[in-house]
Structure formats: structure tokens, C-alpha cells
Amino acid sequence: MTELIICEKPKTAEKVAKAISNDSIKKSYKKVPYYELTNKEGQEVRVLSAVGHLYTLKSSNSRKKRLFDVEWTPLYEKDKSKKYVKNYIETIKKFSKDADRYIHACDYDIEGTLIGYNALKYACGKNSINKTLRMKFSTLTKKDLQEAYDKAYPLTNDQSWADSGETRHIMDFLFGVNISKSITDSVLEATQRYVQLSAGRVQTPTLAILSQREEEIRKFIPKTYWLIKAKLEKGLIAEHKKGKIFDKKETEEILKKCKGKPAIIKKIKTRKTKKAQPVPFELGALQSEAFAQFGFTPKKTQQIAQNLYIEGYTSYPRTSSQKLPENLELPKILKQLSKHSQYKEKINQLKEPLKPNEGKKTDEAHPAIHPTGNLPKDLTKDSQKLYDLITYRFISLFGEPAEVESIKLDMDIGSEDFTLSKQRISKLGWLNLDPYQLKKVKNEDFPTLKENDQLKAKVISEEKETKPPARYNQASIIKELEKRGLGTKSTRANIVSILYSRKYVEGKQITVNQLGERMINTLEKYSTKLTSEDMTREFELDLNNIKDKKITEDEVVTEVKTELNSILDSIDENKKNIGEELYAAYKDSRIVGDCDCGGKLIIISSPRGGNFVGCSSYPDCKKTFSLPAGANVLKTTCEKCGLPLISYGKPRQRACLDFKCANGGEQSSNDVVGPCPECGSDLIKRMGRFGEFIGCSGFPKCRFTKSLSDFEKENNEDNQKSTDKKND
């Protein structure tokens, strides 16, 4: 009997193979590594790997106006940059022919379930599903993987998980493709300009939340208020009990009453409070803390945490749990961590019984994030930071509560009430186990005073203004999305990242730019369903209900198409207005300078991919400037001609937008050297920032280019072949 195990990533396949047998043999097929071994029952086993998703969705009939028919297709067929995926699929196909049984060993969550399910269904054949067992694990340690292998259960038990994952992909594909296509077409029809715009089921409501905050900030009217403070002896500062005072006259009266009067201590109140241990990290809390401590974006934190998991150093990161069950053998993990001196010093302070503090949140698939006890080697600086953050938090869960002592002094100055408060740590407890949390707690010196003491006081006022609501940062918007039930723990970081890549938002404190705000304003005007979070939240609940077998995939997809038709109808009814408004917003957001003709120079997206700079007065003015791939147009201008500078290349270089200016005025001969292989137009010699090259005369519609040296080399080879044929 031959068994085939399919893992999610090559590193996981290696760990699974070594966990099942100490004598696994690494081989390769088409440069794809796989492992052969014999399990303890004497069966032949091959361990193979995917590389994440091997299959993706595409429209099965792209000629239709509304792309509602979808099918799974190999990823490499749709995304040409993923050619390597073909070898992984062919490797699975090859070895599946001899397999009698299959084991799905991808990550235990909805996405991981779908990755393995599709690999089995489309590479191994539909019949493989009924012959497949599922491994469930939360760490890639040898112990956990052996246990998951021994306790593997029928994959059909998790069919609803695969259905939920597939439904999410279909839902997001249908919304993203159809709405993005519809609003892009509306601009093209209204203005004859191609502008690639995007919208999505979760992306657009998220942008709407951020835009609403921008509106609140813009509409905010600051109010003047005064804070009254008393500067006392010994460097102490007391504050008036009223706090913010919005009446200037009242402020002046208080200052007058207090002038020249001493501060008399009326009452001193001290108290001790226990500061409980923190709860274990779940993904959202880890992302928030890593942002606060290191400035890591949530997406970066998620990527590093995933790598730590794959290396076997920490548990599975995409979890909502704040629980650490006993079967994790927590004392054993602490013992293993003690092999490192910096953790040993903390662990030695722990007292029996070793029981972790836990939170309320649970996750049916995985425990809270924790170190496995396998000590890492050769981590990058950022990976080490995150590992330490996770490990110190884990150790601190077993500590004793800390104690914080506070003192409050009530005092009288000219018959006005003032207070002074201080705080210090009276017992470090668990705070001594987590250096990241220790630095957050105030530890102030207490004044040596007693009741009825009098202190010299100088009372002053500070004029201030109320502040608008704070902008979200990447960590706080993810918290807000979780609070509102939008997206999932696995997708929220990517949603925020997409808004940045689409150039709708910018900055560490997230600012929605003009394009993002006007996009939301336009869509809200003509299609409130698309920007509203209600529909998105309801579909998230539907996805959970599919997983819980309360509703079927077909029912949800049917509802998705109904809602989508309604949204697309509203866009179609207002296509001209939507197109004109979105193009105006796009054009204004892309202005980079002034054209000689009086128009504006704007960044334009080509239908064939890439960007170039053209005039807003087209077709009256046809001036264009090419942009290298990945170039950014800067606010600084060229000293010679006044056009903007661009930043491009690796390492980054700066040059004038006009390549003629960048090349000192040198121009190409524009000689025709042959036909374009892509569109048939003339190929001509052009001058670029890197010197002369071959380009299509049909630019910007056709963007075919080739370096002059490569072109001449190919021509010489062709000429040599022709000569050889004649000689033969």
C-alpha cells in the first residue's frame, strides 16, 4: 500500500517526513523536492508539497457582460509569474497515480483546508477525496506531527470547511472582478480614458470607514479650553479638579483666587491594586503589540509569525484563541526555553503550580500563539524581536500578579480644589518577566508629605484646543474591522495592504487621499450597498454558517449573485455620472505638473500594464513621457527644465521625467529596424534614461521594448542562420 501526503509548503513537507520516519530520503522531480519513507506499519509513503494555492479562480465565460461563471484553473495559467507552480502540480499528479491512500497535511484552517482539497481534487482526481485522511496540528514539532499522523481522520469530515473556503474565494472573486470591471468601464465609456480602478466586498467598506474618519476630522470644530495647574515645591505639579474649563472668565476668577495662596494638603489617600497577568497572544493582539513596540505593519507581523511557525519555533499564528490547553505540556516548553540564558533567568523566578493566565476568546482550530520550546537559530533581527515578544509574553503568563501602589493628594489653594496623583510598582510580579510590558508602567517617586502640610504654589493656566478624532493606524483599523465583524483574522492585514497598494490611502497614521475619498463619495451616492458594512458582515456570518453546516455553499453563492446584480444595476443606471466623477477624482489625484499647452501632466495607466505621464488635454495635446517600471514621480523638480524628477530602479536613482533632458539633450535617430512582434507596427530606435533602446512606434498602446544590444545580438544570430542555410 502506498500513501501520499500533501503539505502546504516545502518546509512543512520536510518536517512531516522527518517526524514520521528517521530514515526519510529526500528526492526531487522537475526540481521539486519530495520525500520517500516507510512508516511504522511498513507502508511506503511519499511526502509532497504545494506552494500555497496551486489553483485559482477565473471566469469560465469572459465574453459575458457580468462574469458570474467561474472555474478553478492552475495558478500558473492565469499568473505568468507563477510558472514554478506547474512543476509542483505535475509532481503531485505523477505520484498520485500509484497512491492507494492520501493524507491532507496543510495548515489546519479554512484556507489551508481549501489549498489541500483543491490539490487533491484537481491534481489527484475527485475520487481521491474519499480516500483521504486529515492531519490536524498547531505546531510543526516532531511530537505534534507524529500525533497528528497517528490520529488522522477522514477529510470528508471537513467538507464544510472546504466549502466555506471555496465560497469566500468565489464571493470575493465575483465582487472584485465585476465591480472593478463595471466602474473601470464606466470611466472608459464616459471619458474614452482607461483608468484601472478597483473595489471589493471588504476592501470598499474598509475604505468607507477610513473615509468617514476623514470626514469627522474635517468637520471637527475645535473648542478652546483652559487647564489650571499649580507648580509646587519639590517639582510637584497639581491639577485643578474641574479639568477642562471652557469659560475664560471662570479661569481668570480661579487664578485670581489662587494668586499668592499656599497649597494645603487636605487628604492623602493611598491604595494598592493588583495588576493581573496578561492573556496569551491571538493574532490581532500580536499584530497590535508588534506595531506598538516595533512599528511592524500587521501584514509584516503575520508574515514573520508564519515563518516562525514553519520553522517550528512558535505555534500556528492565525488563531483567535486566548487559551493554552494542558495537553500542550506547558512545563516541558518552559524547561526547553530554560536552555537559553535570557529566558532561564525569567523562568527561574516562577513558582509552582505552573498554571497560565488565560483570556475568554477561543478558537476551535488552534490554541493561543506560544513558543514550542524549540530554540531558534540565526533569526533575522525582526524575527528575533517578534519571537522574544511572543516568548516573554508566554513566560509572564505563569508569573504572580503585580502590585501597583497609587497615592492621591487632595489640596486646597485659595478655596479651590486641586489634586496630585502618583503611581509606582510595589511588587513586580509578572512585570519582571516581560521587559516589553514593564516599560509601559509608571514608576514614580512618591512625595514625603502629610495632611495639613503647606507648600508654596504658583497657579497658572494653559490654553489648549480640543482635538479631532485620531486617525486610524494599521493596527487600530484591524481592531476596528474585527469589532465590526468585517474580514477574518487571516485576511484583514491584506485588506489594509491592498488599500495602500491601490493608492487610496497613505501614511503611518492612515490618511485617505483625494482619490479614495471621492471614490467612496461616488459609490455611496449611487450604490450604498457596496460601501455599507452590513452586507459584508452578513456574508461573513454566512461563511461561518457554511463551516458549521447550517447553510450550503450554493445557497450563499446564489444570494451573492442576487446582491451583486442589484449593485451592478445601480452602477449601470448611473454609468455616465459615475464615470465622469471617478475620472475627475482619478485625474486630480494623479497630477504631477503643468504641461506647456496649459493642461496638466497626469500619471496614466496603460491598458497593457504600466504607467506613463500624459497631458490632461489629450487628444488636443499628445505629449507623453514614459515611466520605468516601479517609478515614483517626486514633488521635487528638475533644475534644468522644471519637470518633476522621478525615482526608479534598484538601487533607487533620480532623473528628470524627460529622458532627453536626463541624457543631456542627446536624441535617438528614430531609425526603423523592423516590425513589432506584438502589434506589427514599426520598431524604432529610441533614447531612454538608460541610453538607446528598441521600442514600438505604437507606444503607449503597445509597450514592447528590447535593449539595443539584445536586439542586435538576435539579428546577428538570425543572419548567421540564414547564411548557414544558404551554404548548405
N, C-alpha and C positions, 0 to 999 in steps of 0.2 A: 504494500500500500504506500502510495506517495502523497505527501502533504505539501501544500503550497501556502506560505504565509505572506501576506501583503501588508507592508508597513507604509507609513505616511512619508517618511524621509529616509535617505540612505543611512544617516547616523543611527536612527531608530532600528533599522534592519540589522545593523551590526550589533547593537546591544541585545536585541531579541535573540539573535543567533547564538551569541556568547552565553546568554542566560540559560538557554535550553540545553546547550552542549558545550563542554570544554574543548571539544575536538572539531569545531566547525571549520570549514575550509572556504576561504574567500576565492571566488572566481569572477569572471566578467564575460558579458556577451554584448557586443556592439558598444564597448566601453562603459557598460552599465554594471556596477558591482552587484553580486548576489552571493548567497552563502549556501553551502550544502552541509548537511549533518545527519546524524542518526539520533532519534530521540530515545528515551529510556525504554520504550516499548519495541525498539528495534526498527521503527519505521523510517523510511527515507524522507527527509524534509528539505525543502528549498525555501529560503527566506529572501523575498524580493522587496523592492521599494518603489513607491510612487515618488513624485517630487511635488507634493501638494496636489492641487487639482490637475488631473490628466485630461479632463473633458470640460467643455464649456458650452453655454447655450448659444444658438444662432437662430435667426429667422428661417423657417423652412420654406417660406414664400416671400422673398424680399420685394416682389413686384407689387404687392398689395399696398394700399394706402396706409392701412393700420396693420402693424406687424404683430398679430396675435398668435400665429402658429409658430411654435418653437420646437427645436430638437437639440439633443446633445451631440456635439461633434468634438473630435480630438482637438485639444488646445492648439497644437502646432499648425493646424489648418487655418485657424482664424487669426492667430497671433504669430506672425512670421519670426518674431524674436525668440519664440519658444521652440525652435526646431529640435532642440535636445530632447524634448518630451517624447518625440516619435520613438526614439530608441528604448525608452522606459516602457512604452505601451507594447512595442514589439517583443520586448523581453518577457513581459507578463504573458502575452499571447503564446509565445513559444513554449514556455514551461507549463502553461495551463493545460496543454493538450494531454500531458501524461498524468495530471493530478487526479487523485481519487477523492481528496478532501481539501477544503480551503479554510484558512483562518484569516479573519479580518483583524489586523493589529494596528489600525490607525488610531489617532487620538480619540479618546472617549468623550466626544461631544457631538452636537448635531452636524457640524461642518466636517469633522473627521469621519463620522459615520457615512456621510454622503460621498466623501472622497473615495473611501474603500468600496462602498456599494457600487459606484459608477465604474470603478476599475474592474470589479468582478462582473458586472452586468454587460459591459461593452467590450472588455478585453478577453474575458474568460467565457462569456456567454450567459444568457439568462438562467440556464439550468444550474449554474454554479451557486446561485444564491441559496438554494435548498440544501446544498452540500457544504455550507459554510458555517463555521463557529466564530464567535466574537470574543476577543480578549478585552478585558476591562482593567485598566491600570491608571494610577495617578502619578507615579514616578517611574523613571527608567532605571531603577536599581535592579540588580540581579534577582533579589528576593521577590520583589513585586511582579516582575515579568514572569518568573517561574510559576508563581501562584496564579497569575492571570492565564497562563498557558494551561495549567492543570485544571482550572475551573472554567475554561471557555464554554460558552453556551450557544445555542442556535441563533444565528444572525436574524432569523425571521422574527425573533422576539423584539428586535429593534427596528422593525419595518417602519413603524410610525415616526421614528427619529429621522430615517432617511427621507420619508415623505415630507416631513416638516422642513428639512433642509432643502429639498428639491423645490418645494413651494416657495420658500424665501427667494431662491435664485430666480425662479420663473417670475415671481411678483416684481422683484427689483429690475429684472431684465425688461419686462413689459412696460413698466413705468418709465424707466430710464430711456429706453430706445424710442418709445412712441412719443413721449412728451418732448424730449430733446429734439427729435426729428420735427415735430409739429411746430415748435417755436422757432427752430432754425429755418424751416420752410416759410414761416410767416414773414420773417425778415427778408428772405430771398424774393418772395412774391411782392412784397410791399416796396422794396427799395432796389431790387436787382443786385443786391450785395450778399455774398455768402459770409455769414458770421456763425461760427460754431458755438452754440450755447448749450448748456446742459441743465437739467433739472432731475430730481429724483424723489422717490417715495419718502425717504427720511432726510435726504440732503436739503430739500426745499423747506420743509417745516423747521429744520435746524437753522437755516439761513433766516427764516422769518423770525425766530426767537431772538437771534442776534440783531436783526434789523429793528425789532421792537425796542430793544435796549438802546439802540442809537437814537430812536425817536424820543424815548424818555429823557435821554441826556440832552437832546437838542431843545426839547420843550421845557426843560427844567429852568425855573427862575430862582436864582439864589437869594437867600434872605440874610440880612446882616444880623449878627448876634454878638454878644459880649460874654467872655468868660472872666470871672473875677478871681484873682489868685492872691494869696498872701505869702510873701517871701519872709521866712522866719530865720531865727538864729540856727546855727549848725547846718546850714544849707538845706533846710527843710522847706517844702512848699505845700501849703494847704489850699483847698479849693472851696469856693462858696457852694453851699448846699443846693442852691437853685440850679446850678449847672448853666445851661444856655439861657441868657436873658435877652429878649428881643426888643426891649424898650430901653432906648438910650438914656432917657430921663431917669428911669429906675436905677440904671447902672451908676449914673452920676450921683444920685442920692446915697447909694450904698458906699461909694468911695468917700463921700463927704463924711458919713457917719464913722467910717473906719479910720480916717486920717489921724495919725499920731496915737492911736489906741493900741495897747498891747494885746497879744493873743493869750487868753486864759484857758487852760486845759480844764474842761468841764467833766469829761468822761473818757476813760480808756477801756476799750473792750478788746480782749484777745480771744482767739479761738483756734482750735486745731481741727483740721478736716483731713480725711483720708483721700488720697488720690489713687483710685483703683488702677490696676494693671491695664494696659491696652488690650484690645482684642486682636486676634490674628488678622493678617492681611487677606483681603479678597482683592480682585484685580483693580476695581475702582479706587479703593483706598491706597493701594500700592502706587497707582498712577498719580494720585493726588499728592502723596507724600514725596515721591521722587521729583515731582515738579517743584514742590516747596523747598526741598533740600538741595537739589542739583540743577533745577531748571530743565529737566528732561521733559520733552513732549510726551503725552500719553502714548503716542504711536511708538516712540523710541523705547519707552519703558516696556511696552508689550513685546517688542522685538527682542530686547535684551533678556527679558524674563523667559521668553520662549526658547532662546538659545541656552540659558541656564538649565532649563528643563531637559532639553535634548541631550545636553552633556551629562545629565544625571545628577546635577548639583542641587536642584530645587524641584518642587512638585509642579504639577500642571498649573499654569498661571490663569487660564481663562475660567475662573470659578467665582461664584457669588458667596461661597461659604465662609463663615467665621468660626467653624468647628474643626477640632482636631480629635478624631475618634481614637480610642485606646489601642485599637489594632495596628496603629502606626508605629507602636513600640517607641514611644517618645523618649523614655530614659536611655534607650540604646542610641538614639540620634544624638542626644546630649553627650553621651560618652564618646561617640565618634568625633563630635565637634571639639571635644576637650583635647584632642591630639594637636590642635593649633593653639599656641600660647595665648594669643589675644582673646580667644573665646574661652580658654580654660580659666583664665583669671576671673571672668564673669561667672562661669558655671560653678566654680568652686564656692561661690557665695550663696548658692541655692540651698534650701533646706527641705528636708522630707516633710510630708509626702509631696512628690513632684506631680502637681496637677495644674494644667494650664488654665488661665482665664480665657473664657470664650465669649463670643457675641451671639446674637439671636439669629442672624441670617444663615440659611442653609442652602445647599446645592445638592441635588440628587445624584450628580455625577462625580463630584470631586470634593475633597476636604479643602480647608484654607491653605493658602500658599505657605510652604515651610521648607527649610533645608532638609536634604535627605540624609546628611551626615557624611556623604562623600565630599571630601575637601577638594576644592578646585585648585587647578594648576594653570599658571600662565594666562590668567584672565586679563583682558584689556582693562584699562583704568576705569572706564564707565561700567563695565560688567562687574568689576570688583566692588564699586560703590553700591550697586544695586544688590549684590549678594550680601554685603555687610548690612545693608538696610534690612533685608529680609531676616538675616541670621540674628542680629541684635534684637529685633522685634520678637523673634521666636524665643530666644533665651529669656527676655524680660517677662514673658507670659507666665513663667514659673516663679517669679520673684514675689516678694511681700509687698503689700500696699505701701505707698509712700505717704508721708505726713507733711502737710503744708500748714504752717502757722501764720495767721494774719493778725494784724493789730490795726485798730481804728481809733483815732483820736477825734473826739468832738470838742470844738473850741469856740469861744466867743470873742469876737473882735468888734467893739462898738455896738454891742447888742445884735450883731449879725452872726449867723451860724456858719462855721467853716468845718471842714473835715480833712483829715490826713490819713491815708491808708498805706500800709506796707505789707509785704509778703516775703516769707522765707521758708526754706525747706528745713523742717525739723528732723525728718527721718528720710534718708534717700530711698530706701527700699528698692523697688524695681527700677527707679530712675538711674541708679548707679550701674544698671546692666545695659542701658541703652543710651549711648552718648548723643544720639540724634534728638532724643526727647528731653534729655537733661538740660540741653542748652535753651530749650523753649520756656523753661520755668523760671519765674522771677526768684531771685535770692538776694533780697535787700537787707541792709542793716536797719535794725530797729532803734529808734531814739530812746535814750535813757531818761524818760520823763515820768512824772506822776501827776495825779489830779491836783488842780489849783496852781500848778506851776504857771508862771507868766513868761512869755517870750516877746522880744521885740518883733514888730511886724511892719512890713511895708506892703500895703494893699495896692494892687494895680489891676487894670483891665486890659484884656486882649480883644481886639476887634477881629472877627472872623466872618466867613460866609458859609452857609450850608452848601454841601457838595452834592452833585447829581449822583445817581446810582453808579456803582463801579462797573466798568466793562468786564465782560467775562474773560478769563484766560482759558487756555486749552483744558486745564484740569477742572475748572469750575463749570464750563459748559458741558463737559461729560457728566458731571454730577447732576446738572440740571436735566440732561436728557434721561438719565436713569430715574430721576424723580418723576419725570413726566411720562415714563414708560415708552420712550422712543429709542429704537435700535436695541442692540444687545451688548452685553459686556465685551463680546468679540468684535463688534462692528463699529462702535461709537468712535473710537480713536481714528479709524479710517475715514469715517464720515467727515470729521473735522479736518483731517488732512486733505480731503478732496476739495473742500471749500477754499483752502489755501491754493491748491494747485489750479483751480479754476479761476483764480484771481478775483474772487468775490470778497475775500477778507484779507486782512494783513495785520502785522504787528503782534507783539507778545501779549499785550492787552488787546483783545480782538476788536479791531475796527472794521466795520462793514464799509467797503468803498462805494463810490457812486454807482458803479455797475450793479453791485449786489443789492443795494437798497432799491434802485429803480427796477431791477428785475422783480423783487418781491412786490413793490407797489403795483407794477403792471399785472402780475399774475393774481394778486389779491383783488384787483379791480374786475378781472374777467373770469377768474376761476378760483373761488375761495376754498374749494375742496383741496386743491393742490397745496396750498400754503398752510392749511389748517392741520393741527396735530391730531385732531380727533380721529380722522380716518386711519392715519398711520398707526395710532395707538390700538385701534380696534383690530387692525390686521396683525399686529404683534400678538394680541390675545388669541387670534385665530390660529397663528402658528404654534403657540403653546398648546392649544386645544387639539391640534393635529397630533402633536407629540404624545398627548395624553389620551389619544384615541376617542376624543369626544366629537370630532368632526373629520370629514375626509378632505384629502388634497383637492379632488375635483370640485367639491363644493366651494372651497375658498378661491380657487383659480377662476371659477365661474363668476363669483362676486367681484373679484379683481377686474375682470374684463368689463363687467357692468359699470363699475365706478370709473374705470378708465375711459370707457365710451362717453360717459357723461362729461368728463373733464375735456376730452378731445373735441366733443361737440361745442363746448363753450369757447374753446380756442378757435375752432373753425368759424364760428359765428362772428368773431371779432378779429379775424386774422389780420386785416389791414391795419387796424389800430394797434394791435399787439406788435406787429412787425415794425411799424414806424417808431413806436415808443421804445422798443427794445434796441433798435438800431441806433436811435438817438442816444440812449444810455451807453451803449457799447462804444459808439464813436467818441463821445465826450470822455469816456474813461481811457481811451487809447491815444489821445492827443499827446504828441511828443514835441511838437514845434510848429513853426509857421512856414508855409510854402511861399515861394517867390510870387505866385499868382494871387496871393491874398487868402487862399484856403488854408486848411490845417493839415499838417502831416500827422497821419494816424497809423498805428500798427494794425495790419490787416492779416487775417488768417486765410491761407490758401485752401481751396477745396482738396488739393492734392497733398496737403500737410505742410507744416512750417508756416512761418510768418514773413512778411515783408512790410516796408513802410511805403505808403502811397498817399496821394492827396485826396482830401475830402471832396474836392470839386470835380472828381472823375465823373463823366468822361471828358469834361472840358479840359481838365489838366491830367495828363497821363504820367506825371513824374513818379518814379518808383525808386526805392533803394532796397537792395537785398539785405537780409539779416542772416548771419550764420546760425546754425542750429544751436539752441540754448543761449542765444544772445539776450542781454538785457539792455534796454535803452536807458541811459542815465540822465539825470537832471542837469549835469554839467555840460557845457557846450565847447565846441572846437574853437580854439583861439584864431585859426586861420579863416574859417568860413562861417562860423556861428551856428552850424548844425549841431544836433546833440551828439555826444560821444556814446559809444556802445562798449559793453563789457562782454567778452566772449572767450571761448577756448579753455583748455586746461594745460598749464596754469592760466588763470584769467589774465587777459590782455585788454588794453583800452585802445580804441581807434575811432576815427571820425566815421559817422554814419555813411558819408560819401566815400566809397572806396577810392575814387580818383584823387580826392584830397588826401586820403591816407597813404596813397602811393606817390605823393609829390607831384600830382598832375599827369603822371605817365598814363597813356591810354593804350588800349589794345587796337590791333589792326582791324578787328571785326571780320577777318577773313573767314569765308565759308569753307568748312573742312569735311562736310559730308551730311548725310541725313540723320535726324534724331532717331534712335532705336525705339523710342517710346511713342512719339506722335508723328514722326515723318517730316517735321519742319527742319529748316536748316540748322546745323550745328555750327556755331561761330566761336572764334577766339574772343574771350572776354578778359577784362582785367579785374581782379578781386583783391581783397586785403592780403591774400597770400601769394599774390603775383598772378600771372596769366593762367587761365584755365579754359576748358571747353564747356560751353553752355548752350542750351537750346534757345533759339530765337523766339520761341513761343512763350518765354518767361513773361508773366508769372503763372500762366495757365499750366505750362509744363516746366518742371523744375529739375530736369535731367542735367547733371553736371559730371565732369570727369577731369582729373588733373591732366595737364598737358603732357607730362612725362608718361603717364599710363596710356593715354590716347596714342601717342607716337609709338610706344612700345608695341601696342596691339596692332597698329597699322603695319609696322615693320614685320611683325610675325606673319600677318596675313599676306603681305607682299612676298615674303620668303616662301610661304606655302604655294603661292601661285607660280613662282619661279620654279620650284621643285617639280610641280605637276607638269609644267611645260617641258622641263628637261627629261622627265620620264617618258 
